Amino acid sequence: MHWLKRTKSRLLFKYIVSYLLVFLIPFMLMSAFIYYSSVYNLREEIEQSNINKLKQVENITNERIKELEKIATNIAYDPRLTPYMMKHNYYSGEAIEELKKYKSNSSIIEDLFVYYHENDHIYTLSGSFSLDTFTQRMYKFDKEEQESLINDLYITKPMLKTVGNVTLNNGTQDRIIAFLYPIVPNSLYPYGTVMYFIKEKVLTDLTQNILGNFQGNTYIFDENNQKVASSINVQEISEGNLNLTTINDQEIRNVEINGKEYSLVSVKSEISGWTFITLMDTDQFLERVFHMRTFIITILIFLLFVGIIIAVLFGSKQYKPIRKLFELTQKSDKQNVEIMELNEFENIGNTIAKAFLTHQSLNETIFLQKPFAKEQLLINLLKGDLRDNKEIDALMHALNVVMRDDCYFVTIVYFDKMKEKENFLQLLSKLTIQDAAVHGVDLIYNDALALIISMNQDPNKAVNQRRILVSQIQQYIQETTVINPTVAVGKMYEEKSYINRSYIEALAAIEYKFAVPQGSIIYFEEISSQSERGLGYPVEDQIKLAQSLKQGDHIVATETLRDMFTRLAKEELSIQVLKCICFDIINTVMKTASEMELTKYIDDFNSIVDFNSIKQLEEQLCEVAIKICKKVESKKRSNNEELRNDVLEYIKVKYKMFDLSLESIAINFHLTLPYLSRFIKDQTGSTFTEYVLKLRMEDVKRKLKDTDWPIKKIVLDVGYKDVSNFTRKFREREGIPPGEYRKLNRK
């Protein structure tokens, strides 16, 4: 204790002197600088502050305008808000609900409208109204303003329009500002307009909130020097007195209006073209300088005394946090005898070293999880869940997934034995091919493996190179697994987002594995030549359509249907042949739905069969395809949910068995090890080992609190044979050994 008191006195003197020096020297310099600035430069600072606030008003206003542009763009490209969907008796309600969601994305929108040309109705958040009803009942405009607003609905570029006082449907009047954006913005011939109504009060409140207790007038003018909004706190001043044509961006100057001097600050926006102006009585600056100077001197004197007192208190009490850290270290390391011989700072150093080691361990754990994330990325590419090439490239860069840049295609390798497939997955990383990259994905079903192949190759030579690559891969499999696999190959595409199309084509091709000798290579584009019927009908598209429906990919399904009908329209076929082919397409869709037991979701089969035109049949079949794909996706989610519940329930029942393993679970549920490992990781966020350890830890903690069992018995009861190893893991997770945990948490 004597040593501790001596150390305390030395630290007290040391910290008092150091804190005083650290505080007083910069404080004196800062005080002199602040006082000088308050006397000679305060006015300039106040004006600059006004510019900054105006810039903030400009930035926030620009952000709101960008939000409106973004919303308008999203509406323009939203398939749920097309003219067809808006007019549709069933989907119009969903479209209106979607409009409400878009309105909620911006805090300044009072009302939102969509108008399509060649249509006498305007679509609002309340429903569809004729233009006369909208301008005379819903919003009451005078005749001149009504005609002007209707004409503006045919604009070809974005515009702002000050509507003025408008009588709302509740009888009140408000000044309204209208923003209009054409649909589609980048087209020379837009087919509609998105219009927003914004109350002028919203802009003035926004300006006032940013400027705070500003005592002058604020104005917002558009690019034509027309007043958009204003907030008047002093005398009203007309726009003519402001001489708007001479105002520049970020300008501060004094102006004389009606015999009185004002300080004018202006900022112009390059995005919207608006001009933001504040006008303040110059005398107010001098008054604020005097009050600010008095306030600063008072604060500096107060801070001087407070700083000296705080420096003394900090110095005298500095040992307390060190002492607490020392006691905390003692508490967590009671079994370390040498710790009592260390001083406080050495003990803190040891604690930091341990924390660093823990951090390294965490980094190693994150590194171990990367393979799961990589596999999930490849699965999403196959499923078509990733459509943005920039997003795909960013994910690949983050996960160190390397692909070539020119061509992409998918092959599916069929294995007779699951064990051989798992062996090849492990050996796949050793496969190196010049100017190409191969990534393997274990498919959900047990007898096939998908390979995503990318190449750096001239498009004119890519077709031949693809055949060489596939042959090399097949040869490599034969050499490493001692089997002769059947390989199905999808078409090549030049974008990563189209990999799922090649995957669906490869799935369609693998269906022919029973019709070809073992060890064959089946190319999707060659399927049609094997069974051509002489009617000019594209068989490969028929197979691709069926497979995309089975995979639940509505984008590829509808795309394939439209390609089939487009090709039929170009063929010079007789009516009889054309009808036969149409019925064959219907039969393909119905047969696929029947195989998946989804025919009950096809509402009106008779209307499909009794089609009046090829275009009508195309639209009806596209709707049926979308509905089937949604049901397939729903069925997949349901199956995954059922499998998740079964697997996790199995683990919760069996986790106390010391011989529980990933292999035993895979055998019980007839799953492959890689797929089961990935599935548990996706569903729980933890690996199989981590999840079982978590269950066992929770059971141990519960028994420590609720029973008097010996710790060894508790550990053995939850499935651990190595008690010392479990005790070490318990201490790493909880920070204390099991015995200490029992003492602290005993009921």
N, C-alpha and C positions, 0 to 999 in steps of 0.2 A: 504493500500500500504506500509506503514511503516513496518507493520508486515512481509510482503512478502520480503522486502529488507533485514530485519534482518535475516530472514530465509535463504535468498540467500547467505549472507556473511558467515553464519555459515556453510552452505553446501559447499561453495567454499573452505574454509580452510580445512574442513574435507576431501573432495575428493582429493585435491592436495596432502595432506600428505599421505593419504591412497594409492593413485596411485603411489607415489614415492616409498613408502616402498614396495608395491607389486612388482614394477618393478625392483628397484635397487638391493634388496637382492638376488633374484634368478638370476638376470642378472649378477652380479659379480661372483656368484658361477658357473654359466653356462659358462661365459667367460673364467674363469680359466680352467674349464674342457675341453672346446673346444680347447683352445690353447695347452694344454697338449696333447690332442689326436691328434691334427694336426701335432705336432712335433714328437711324439714317436709312434703313432699307425696308421698313415694315410696309410702307405703302406699296412698293414694288412686289413684295411677297404676297400681300393681300390680292393685288391684281392678278399675280400669277396663279394664286389659289383659285381665283374666279375662272381663269382660263382652264385650269385643270378640272374644275367641276364641270365647266361647259364641255370639255373634252369627254368627261365621263358621261354627261348627258348624251353627247353625240355617239359615243361608243355603245351605250346601252340602247339608244334609239336604232343604231345600225344593226345591233344584234337582233332587236325585235323585228326589223324589216327583213333581215336574213331569215329569221324564223318563219315569217310569212311567206317568203320566197320558197323556202324548203318545204313548207306545208303544201303550197300550191303545186310544187313539183311532184311531191309524193301523191297528191290527189290525182295529178295528171297521169301518173303511171300506175295507179292503184287499180288492179283488175276488178275490184269490188265496186268501183265508182265510174265505170264506163257508161256511156249513154244507154247501152243495152241493159245493164244491171239497174240503172236508175229507173228505167221505164218498166222494168219487169214487175209483174204483180206480186211475185213472191220475194224477190231479192231487193226490191226498193226499200223495204223496211230495214233490212240489214245495211243497205247503203247509207240511209239516214243516220243509223246508229254509228256507222263508221265516221260520218261527218262530225258527229258530236265528239268522238274521240279526238279528231284532228283539232277541233276548237279548244279542247282542254289542254292541248300542247302549248298554247300561247296564253299569257295572262292578260293581254291587251285587247283581245278580240271581243267585241260586243256581240256580233252575229256573223255567220258564215254562209255564203251562198255559192251555188254552182249553176252556171247557165251554159247549155249546149246550143250552138247555132242550129238553125232550121228546126227550132222547137219553141213553142210559145209558152213554155213553163219554165219556171226557175225553181231550183231545189234548195230548200232551207232546212234548218235544224228542226223545224216544226212539220215539214212535209213538202209536198209539191204544190205550187200555186201558179196561176197564170200571171203574166206580167202586169195586167191591169189590177188584179187583186193585190199583188205585191205593192204596187206604187200608190194605190188609192185607199186600201184598207189596212194592210199589215203595217206599212209605213206610208204616211201621208206626205206627198211632195206637191209643190205647186206645179202647174202644167208645164212651165218652161224647164224646171229642174227634172221633172219626170221624163220628158222627151230627151233631154241631154243624157240622163243616166242610162236610158235604154240604148241610145246610140253608142255609149261608151262600152256596152257589153260586147261590142264587136272589135275591140282594140286588138292590135297585133303586137304590142309591147307593153310592159308594165307601166302603170300610171297611178298617180295619186290625185284624188279629187276631193275638194272641200265642198261637201253637200250643203252645209249650213244648218239652220234650225229645221228639224224634222219632227213631225208629230208621230210618236210611237203608238203601238196598238193599245197601250194602257192609258192613253190620253195625255201623257206628259210630253214635253218638248225638250230636245237636247241638240247641241251642235254635234254633227256627225262628220267624220272624215272617212272617205271610202278609198280602199286600196284595191286595184284590179290587176289581175295577172292572167295572161292568155294561156290556154291549153292547146298545144304543148308549147312551152316558152321558146324553144329553139327552132320552131317551125315557122316558115314564111306564111303558112296558111293554117293558123290555129282553128280548132273546131269548137272552142268553148272558152269560158272565162270563169276564174275563181274570184269572188269579190268578198272583201271583209269590210264590216262596219266597225269603226272605233270611235268612242266618244272622245271629244276634244278634252274633256275633264281628265281622261286617263293620261294623256300626254302632259297636261299641266301638273297633275299630281305627281307624275314621275319626275318632272323637272324640279318641283318643290321638294320632294323627298331627298334629292341629291344635293340641291343647293342649301338645304337646311334652313337656318334662320336668316337667309338673305333678305335685305330690307328694300331692294329695288324692284324694278320691273324686269320680266323675262319675256322674250318673244321667240317664236319659231316661224321662219319663212321658207317657202319651197323654192325650187330653182327658178320659178317665174316671179319671185318676190311677192307672192301672195301669202297672206298670213295664214298659217296652219293652226297655231295655238298661241295663247298669251296668258300671262299671269301678272295682274296689276296690283302692286302693293302701295304705290304712291300715285302721283298725278298721271292720268291717261295721256299718252302722247301718240299722235297720229303717225302712220308709216311714212308720210311725206317728210316729216321733220327729221326722220332718221337718215334720209338720203342713202337708201340701200345700195345704190349703184356704186358708191365709193367705198363700201365696207369690204375689207380684206379678211383672209383667214388668219386666226390667232392674232388679232389686232387689239391693242389697248390705246385708247386716246380719249382726250377730253373734248366734249362738244357742248355748245351753248344752245339751249332750246328755251324759247320764251323768256329770255333774259336770265336764265339760271344755268349754272355749270353742272354738267353730269360727266361721270366716268363711264365710257362705253367699252364693253368687252365683246368680241365676236369670234365665232369659230364656224368654219364651213366644212361640211362633210363631203368628201370625194365620192362616197358610195351613194348617198341619197340626194346630194345636191342641196340639202337644206342648210340654212344659216341660223345659228343659235346666238342670241344677243341678250346681254344683261345691261341694264341701265341703272346707275346708282348715283345719288347725290354726292358730289365731291366732298362736301363738308363732313360727311359721315366718316371719311377716311381719317381726317385729323382727329376726330373724337375717338376713334378706335385706337389710334396711335397713342394718345395720352393714357387711355385706360389700360392698354396693353403694356405700356412701359411701367405703370404703377403696379400692375399685376405681376409682371415678370420680376421686378425688384423684390416684391413681397415674397414671391415663391422662392427666389434664390436665397434670401435670408433664412426662410423657413427650412429649405432643403439643407443649408449649411449646418444648422443646429441638428436637424434630424440625422444627417449623414454622420456627424461626429458621434452622436449617441448610438446610432446603429453600428458604427465601426467598433466602439467600445464593447457593445453587447455581443457582437459577432465574435470578437476576440475572446471575451470571457466565457462564451458558451461554445466555442469551436470544438472543444473536446467531447461535447455531448454526442453529436452524430458519430464521431469516431468511436466513442465508447459503445454506442448502440450497435454499430457494425461489428465491433469486436465481440460483443455478447452474442450477436446473431451467428457469427462464425463458430463460436464456442458451442452454441446450441446444435448446429448442424454437423459438427465434427467432434463430438464428445469422445469418440474412441481414439482420437489422435492425441497422444501424450505430448508430442513436441510442440503443439500449438500454444501451450501455456508459456513457453519460453520465448515466443515471438511478440514483438510490439504490435500496436494496432495497425500501422501502415504495412508491415510485412504480411500480417494476416489478410488485409484487404487485397494485397497483391496476389496472394495465393488464391483467394476467392475469384478474382478476375481471371486468373489462369484456368481455373476449373470451368468458369463460364465459357471461356474461349474453346476449351476442349469439347464442351457440350454443343457449342455452335458448329464446330467441325463435324461432330456426329450428326447434327441435323442436316447439314449440307450433304453429307454422304447419303442420308436417307432420301433426300430430294433427288439426288442423282440416280438412286436405285429405282425411283418411280418414273423416270423418263421413258423407259421402254413401254410402259402402259400407255402413256400419253401419245407416243409415236404410233402405236398400234391403233389407238382410237382415231387418230388423224387419218390413217390409211383407210379404216373402215368407213369413216364419214365421206371420204372421196369416192369410195365404191357405191355408197348409198345415195350420193348426190346431195348430201346435206350442205355441202360447201359450194356455193355458186360464184363467189367473188374471187377472181384470180389473185388480186392483191392480198386478200385475207389469207388465201391458201399459201402464198409465198411467205407471208409474215409468220404463219404458224410453222412452216417448214424450217424457216431460219431459226426460230426460237428452239425447235426440237432437234436441230441438226439433221434433218431429213434431206438428203441430197438427191435431186432428180436432174436429168438432162432437160434441155430447153426446147427442142424442136418438135418431137412427135411422142405421143403417148398411146399405149394400148394395153389391154388386159388379156391374160391367158388364164385358163382354168385347167389345173392338172388333176386328173382323176386317179385316185389311189384305191387299190383293192384292199389294202391293209392299213388300218389306222396307225400302227406302229411305224410303218415306213414313212408315212406322212410326217409324223413327229420327228423322225430322224432327219428328213430332208429340211424341215424348218430350222433345225439346229445347224445344218451344214450350209444353209442358204447364204449366210454372211461371208462364206469363203468363196462364193461364186463371183468372179470378176470378168467382165466383158468390156472390151474397148469401145468407147463412145456410147456406152449404155449403162443404165442403172436398173437393178431389179429389187423390188420390195415384195415380200411375201405376206399374205394375210390368211390366217386360219378361218375358213368359213364356218358358219353356224352348224351346217350339216357335217357329218363325220368323214365323208369319203372324198373330199375335194379341197384344193388349195388354190387361192387366187394370187396371181403374180402381176403386180403393176410394173410395167416396163416403160422406161423413157429413153429416148435416143437423141443424139446430136447427129443429124443426117440431113442431107439435101432431100427435099420432098420428092424429087424425081427418082432418087435411088432408095427411098425409104421402104417401098413395098418389097423390093428384093432383099434388103437388109433385114426386114422383119422376119422373113422366112428363114434366113440364115440364123438369126438370133434364137428363134423358137426351136430350130433343130439343135442348136448348141445346148440350149437348156434341157431339152429332152435327153440328149446324150449324157449330160451331167447327172441327171436324175438316174439314168440307167446305171451309170458307173458308181454312184454313191449309195443307191438303195437296192440295187440288183433286181429291179422290176422294170417292166416296159409299159409306162403309163400312156393313157390316151390324153391328148392335149387339145383344148378348144381355144380358138383365138378370135377376139373381137376386132373390129376395124380400128384404124389409126385416127387420132384426132390431134389437133395442134394446140389445144388449150387444156389445162389441168382440170378445169371445171367440167369437161366433157368425158372425163375418165369413166363416170358411171354409165354412160351410153355404151362404151366399149365393154364394160362389165356385163351389162344386160345382154349384149350381143353374144358374148362368150358363154353366158348361161344358156342362151337359146341354142348355141352350137353344141354344147355338151350333152344336150338332150338326144343327140344322134349317136352317142357313144355305143349304143346297143346295135346300131345298124352298120357299124364299121368294124374292121379287125382291131384287136387290141394293139395299142402302140401307134394308132393313127393320129395325124394332126388334122383337126377339122377347122377350116377357116369359115367364118360366118358368111363372107361374101360369095362363097362357093356353094352354099346350101341350096340356093334357088336353082342353080344349074343341074342339081341332082334330081329335082322333081318338077321340072318345068312342065306346065300343062298345055301350053300352046295358046292360051287366051290372053297373053300379055300381062298376066297378073304377077306382081312382085312377091314371090313366096317368102323372101328374106324379111320383108316388112311384116308379113303375117306372123312369122315366128317372133320377130322383135316385139310386135304388139302384144302377143300372148305373154311373153316373158316380162315385159314392163308392167303388165297388169298383175302378174304374180308377185312382182317385187314391190308393188304399191307405188311406183314412180309415175305420178300423173303427168309430169312435164314431158317425159319421153313418150308416154302412151298417147297423149293428145298430139304431140309433134309427129309421131309415126302415122296416126290416123289422117292428119291433114296432108302429109306427104303422099299417102296412098290415094286419097281422093284427088289431090292436085295432079298426080300422074295419070289417073283415070280420065280426068277432064281433057288431057292432052292427047289421049289415044283416040283414034277414029274407029270406034266400035259400034256394032249394031245395038239397038235398044235391047234385044233379047240377051246378047252377051253381057252388056253393061249391067242389066238387072241380075244376071247370074252371079257376076263378080260382087255386086253390092250385097246380095244375100250371103255370099261366102264370107264377106267381111263381118256381116251381122252374126253369122254362125261362129266365127272365130271368137268374137267378144262373148257371145252367149255360152259357148263351149268352155271358155276359160273361166267364166263366172260360175258355171255349173261344177267344174272341177274343184273350185274353192268353196262350193256350197254358198254362193252369194246371189243366186238368181232371185231370191225373194226381195232383194233391194232394188230390182229393176221394176219401176212402178208401172209403166205403160208399155208393155211389149207390143201390143197391137198397133199402136201409133208408130212404133219404129218400123214394123214390117210394112205398114201401109204408107210408106213415105211417098211424098208428092214430087220431091226433087232430090238430087244428089246433095245439094247444099243443106237441105233440111236434115237428111240422114246424117250428114257429117256433124252437124251441131248436136243432134240427139245422141249420137254415139260418143261424142266428146264428153257430154254431160254424164252419160252412163259410165265412161272410163274414169272420170274424176271421182264419181261416187264409189265405184269398185275399189279404186286405189285408197280412198279414205278408209273404207271398211277393212282393207288389208292392213293398213297402218295401225288401225285400232285393234285389229286382231293380234298383230305382232306385239303391241304394247301390253295387251291383256295376257298373252302367253309369257312375256317377259316378267310381268307382275306375278303371275302364278308360279313361274320358276323361281323368282326371287323369294317369294314367301316360303316355298317348299325347301329351298336350299338353306335359307337363314334359319328356318325352324328346325331343320335337321341338325345344323351346327349348334343351336341353342340346346337341343336335347342331348347331343353327343359330346359337347365340349369338355366334359369331365373325364372322358376316356383318354388315357395317355397315348393310345395308338391311333387317335384321330389324325387323319392326314388328307391333303388335297387329292392324293391318288385314290383313297378309299371313297371320297365323295364323288369323284369323277366316275368311278366304276358304278356306284349306286345310281347315279342319274344319267348314265350313258353319255357322258360329255368328254371332250378332249381336255387335257390338262391346261394348255394355253388358253382355251376359251373359258374354262371354269375360273382360272386365275384372273383373267380380265373381267369376267362377269362379276365376281365378288368385289373386285376393286371399284368397278363402276357403280355398284349398288350401295356399297358401304363407305366408300372413300378411303378404305384401308386394305392392305393386303390380307390374305388369308391368315398368316401368322399373327399380324397385328390385331386382327379382329378377334381371334381366339384368345390371345393374351388379354385383350380388353375385357372379354367376358369372364375370364378366370380371375382377373384382378378385382372386378366388381364383386364376384362371389367371395373372394378372400376377404375383402374389406367388410362385406356384410357379416361374415362369420366372426371376424375379429371384434366387431361391435356387439354382436348379439349372442355369442356363445363363449364358453370357457375352454373350448378345445385347445390343446397345444398347437403351436404354430406349425409344427411338422405334420400333424394330423390334417390340419386345414389344407396345407399345400398338397399333400398326397391326395386328399379328397377331390381336389379340382383337376387332377390329371397330371401333376408334375412329379417326377421321380427325383430330380435334382433339387433339393430344398435350398442349398446355398446359392445356386444359380438363380432360382426364383426370388430369393431374398435380395440379391443384388439388383435384379430388374425392378422389384418393388421399390427399393430405395431410390433408384434412378427416376422413376415416375412420380413418386410421392414426396421425395426429399427427406424421408425419415424411414427407419427400418420398421417392420411389421409390429414389433413389440411396442415401440414408441407410439405408433399409430393407434394401437389398441388403448393405450393409456389416455391419449388425448381425445378419443372419440367414444369412449365407453359410456353406455347409457346408464 
